[in-house]
Each structure stands twice: as C-alpha cells, then as structure tokens.
Amino acid sequence: MDARPLAGQWSLVTGASKGIGYGIAEKLVDAGSHLALVARDLDALTEAETKLREIAQPDQQLVVRTADISDRGSIGELFAWVRAELGELNVLVANAGSGSVVPFLELTAEQWDATFALNLTGTFHCLQEAARIMVTMPEGSNRSIIAVSSIRGLGIRPGLAAYGASKSGLNQLVRTAAYELAQYGIRVNALSPGVTLTPLVAQNPDVLAERIVDIPFGRPGTIEDMGEAALFLANPASRFMTGTNTVVDGGESLY
C-alpha cells in the first residue's frame, strides 16, 4: 500500500484546530497531503499548524485560514481564497460543528437556529462550494468530500434535539449530494463518531465514565480512530464508495 496516498494533493479541513478535526488533519498530513486548516480561532490554528509541521515532509504545504462556517459570507470568502491561492481541492473534510445538551422544553429558537446554521446549513455551503471546484479538475483526479456527522443523527439521546436533528439532516444531505455528484467522479460520504476522547470531553471525567458504559468495546474513541476512518474515505482506495455513513463508535449504536 502507498505510504503517502495523498502526496501532491490538497485537502481542506474545517474545525481543524483541535479535537476530531485535528486528528483528521494529522492523518492527512501523514498521508502526504498539502493541507489547509480552517477554524475561527487563529491562535489555535497556528498552534495546530506548528504541531503538524513536525510530522510534515519538506515538500508538503500547510496553510491556515480563519472562517466562521455558520456564516455564509465567511464561507464564500474561504472558497474564493481556495480558488485564488490553491487552485484545486482533492479532499474536503467538513468537520466544523457543535452542540449542547438542552432539555426539549427549554430549547430556544436561537439555540436551534445557531445549531442548524453551523451543523447543516454551513456544511451544505461548504460541500457545494467544494464540489464546484472539484468538477473543474482533470478527469481521474481524486475527489472526496467527507462530512463529519454523529451517531446522534442515528439514535436518540435526551437533550440533543437540535444537534441530533441537524446531524440527521446532514446524513440525508450526504446521500443526495453523493447521488448527484457521482457523475463527476466526486465521492461524498459521512463519518459518524460516537463518544470521542477530545480535550473537551476529557474535562468531564464523570460524564465520560457514564458514557463508556454504553460502549461494547469499553472505551471512548480517540481522535486517531476518527482520523484513520476519515483517511480511508479520503484515500483513492475508497474510490467506489459514495453515499455511505461510516460509523466509528465501538459498537455504541448497535442497541
């Protein structure tokens, strides 16, 4: 197997400065990809870039760009920059997203709108903008779009009405985009993590201990687990996969 299957290709990861996004970015760099890291916090992005440069080869380019994926104008500026500065895009990982636990009767319209603006509407605009670049690339180019969803879009957990609904909508968006973009050789797949040991999750050990009880493997996922799964979907080796939802949850969603 090629140790650097993405060598010479450009990937872009949103929400790349920490957590699952950073784990995915790390695996893409390992695979030889040039990488554009996107998030809202420039300081966090710069820190992530510094760490990734330690594993990057001299021939790899790493660039950072701030953007707010909940803002359509910011997304437009981001992809205008991609066209002007990068000129091509082989892999998009639409990872930026957020959610919070709020009881259904206490969920406000503002919280609902903010969750959908980032998790679903913003992701839609990223997928569409990336696809518009990919269709202009030479025939035979590796073209992969990965939308990071969640097992909360497949099952129910109290307090996650907005988050779960937005991720469920994202799953259907992936399926529709995959069908329509197949004619252009663009693969569109979802990645659905379960409980993952990110720095934020690690700050709540009591909650983490409760969640692990529901995982047959007896541990949370790691950002490396999610990165490996995303790398497979980005890799040309997955060239005949599109419209899928790759669940990486240690079996949590089996019951």
N, C-alpha and C positions, 0 to 999 in steps of 0.2 A: 504494500500500500504506500502511496506517495506520502512522505512525511510532511510535505508542505503543499497540500492540495489547492490552497488558495493563493499561492505565490503569484504576485503581479496583479492581483485583483483588488478592487476597492470594496470595502464593507463600511456600513454606517450603522451605529448602534445608538438608539435614543435611551435616555436614562442610564447612561454608561458609566457614571462616576462612582457607583457603589452597588453593593448587593448583587442581584442576579445579572443586571446589566454589565457590571464589571466582570463577573465570572464568565459571561459570554464573550466579552471583548478580549479577555485573556486567552481564551481558546482560539479565537480567530487570529490573534497575533501569532500564537504557537503554530498555526497552520500556514503562516506566511503572508497573510493578507495585509495590505495597506488599510489603515483604519481611521475613520472619522468618528470621534467620540462626541456625543451631544448630550447636554443636560442644561439645567437652569443655572447651576452654581459654578462659576468659573474657577473658584479656588479648588473645589472638589474635583473638577475636571482636570485641572493642572496637576493635582496630586496623583490622580489615576494615570495620566499620561506619563508622569515621571516613573511610576512603578512599571508600566508596560514597556517603557524604553529599555528596562533592564533585561527583558527577555526577547526584545525585537532584534532582528538581524540588521546589519548596516544598510541593506537595500530596501528596508521597509519604511514607509512614510506613516507618521502618526500626526493627526491634526485634531484640534479641539474647536468646538463651536457651541456657543450658548444659544438655546432656543427654548421657548415655552410651548410644549406640544398641545396645551389646551387653548392656544391662541392661533387662529387661522392665519393671521398676518405674519406671525413669527415663523410658522411652518413654510409659508410662501417664500420668506426671506432665506430660510435654511436651504430650500431646494434650488432657489436661484443661485445661491452660493455653490451648491454641488455642481450645477451645470457649468458655472463660470470657472471654478477652481479645480474641480476633479474631472469633469468632462464625461464621466462614466460612473456606473454603480452596478456592481455584481450582486451584492448582498445587502438587504435592509433587514435589520432586527428592530422591530417596533416594540420596544420594551417599556417605555415610559408609561407609568400608571400608578394609581394609588387608590386607597380605600380605607374606611374606618368602620368600626363596629358601632352601629346606632340602632336602637330598637325601632321597629317599624312605625309605631305611633309617634315617635319623636323625630323621625327623619324629616328634615326641612326641604323645601323646594330648592333652596340654594345649594344644599349638600348634594341633592340628586343631580342638579344641573352641572355642578362642578365635577362630579364623578364621571358623568357621561361625556362632558367636554374633553376630558383628558383620555379616559379609557376607551371610548368608542369613536366619538366624532374626530378627535385629534388623530387617532390611529388610522381612521379612514382616509383622512387627508394625506398622511404620510404614505400609506400604501398606494394611493392614487398617484401622488407626485413621483414616487419611486418607479412605479410601473411606466409612467410616461417617459422617464429617462431610459428605462430598460428596453422599451420597444424600439428605440433608435440604435441600439447596439448591434454589432455584427452578428449574423446568424451563427449559432453554435456557442455563443457566449454563455457562461454560467450566469443564470439569473434566478435568484432565490429571494423570496420575501417571507420573513418569519414574524408572526405576530405573537407576542407573549400574552397568553390568556391566563387561565387559572382553573383548577378543579372546582372552584366555587361557581363557575359557569355551568357546571355539570350537575352539581348537587346543592343541597340546601344547608346553610348554617345560619342560625338566628343572628339578626343584627346586620346582615350583609345584603339587604335588599338591593341597594343601588349598585354596589360592587358586583354582586352576582349577576344582576340583570345586564349590566354593561358588558361583562365578560361573555355571557351567553349570546348577546347580540354580536359581539366580536367574532365568536365562533361561526355564526351564520355568515357574517361578512367575509370571512376567510373562504368559506365554501363557495360563495357566489363569485368572489374575485378569482379564485382558482379556476373555476369553470370558464369564465370569460377570458382569462389571460392565458389559458393553455395554448391557444392558437399562436401565441407569440413566443412560446417556449419559456414562459415565466412560471415558476413554481410558487405557490402560496400555501403555507402551512402554519398551523397554530402549535404552540408549545404551552402545555398546561402544567405548571408546577403545583405540587402540594406544599405542605409546610416546609419552608426552607430556612436554614440557619444563616440568615443575613445578620449584619451588625445590629439592625433594629430589633429583630426577633431575639437576639442574644441578650438584649437589655431587659427582657421579660421572662426570666427562667421559670417562674411558676406557671405562666401560661403555656410555655413551651412544653413543660413536663406533662401538662394535661393533654396537649395535642398529640404528643408522641404515643399515648395510649391507643389512639385510633389508627396507628400505622403498623401494618403487619411486620415490616422489617425492623420495627422497634427503634427507629432513629429518624430525625428530620433529614430532608435532602440538604445537599450542600450547593454552594454556587458552582462548584466544579461539576456536580451532577447535571445541573441545568446547562452549563457551558458545553459539556460533551454532547448533550442531546441537540442543542442548537447548532453545533458544529456539523453534526451529521446532516441536518436539514440544509445547511448552507453549502455543504460539500457536493461537488458534481456526482458523487457516488449515490446521492438520493435523487438522481435525475428523473426517475419515473414515479416520484411521489408528489402528489399535489392534492390539496383539499383535506389533508389529514389533520388530526388533533393528537399530537404526541403527548401522552400523559406521563409525567415523571413525578410519582408521589409515593413510591414504596408500597403501593397497594391500598392506600387510604381510601380511594374512591370505589373500591370493589364491593363495599357494603354500605 
